[in-house]
């Protein structure tokens, strides 16, 4: 993650005007509290310091803040049209069979009915079958357990997206 970032990319991120930095971070995570937490800790000396701050901000999110963060994620198997980020992250579902897509839709609906929010998983690098299996397994979790799993998944997603943000800053 940090190997493709450069000190120049981080310096440009640190130097962004607050409104631009806010908008960039909101693209990473839809939680306003998370964004405020990262903005408050700028400037960052290293990419790892940024990732650590992201992890800390995620750990501090309330249930409402987590719900806000989750609302920024489309269901697995249904990336938002015109959203290259969700399409890229859910690439493992791109070539999925109709049977697998139907299973994932059914699991998404059952998950949402049980937990009241979208099934969230760090989909980057996972196959459609792996995501389906994770959804099936996690349906058996207690809500409190699932809440913490979602926090861990969001933390991983935010790290990947921050790394990509720093790569884009380089361009």
C-alpha positions, 0 to 999 in steps of 0.5 A: 500500500505504501510502496506506491506512494511518495513523499510528494503525494503525501505533501500535496495531500497535506497542502490541500485546502481544507474543503478540497481535503474534506471532499477527497476524504469523503470519497474514501469514507462517507462518515463525516466524523471519520473525515473530521478526525483525519482532517484534525490530525493533518499534516501527516509525516508519512503514509503510515501515519495517515493509515494509523490515523484512519484506523484510530478515527474508525475505532472512535466511530459511534454506531450512527457514524458507522451507519453513515459510513456503510451508507456510502457502499453499494450492495455486493454484486450491484456497484453504483452505475458510473462509480469506478471505485465500487466497480473496481472493488467488486471486480470479483463479481464481474464475471460471476454466473447468474446463479452466483449473482442470484445467490448474492442478491438473496444473501444481501437481502437476508443480511440487510433484513437481519442487521438493518444495513448493507453486507459490507466486506473488503471485496478487493481481491476476493472472488464472487464465491468468497464474498458469497461464502462470507455473507453466508457465514456472517448471517449466523453472527450476533448483531454485536459481533457483526458490528465489529466485523463491519468496523474491521472491514471498513478499516481495511477498505479505507486503507486501500482507498487512502493508498489509492488517493495518494497514488492519484495525488501523484498523477 
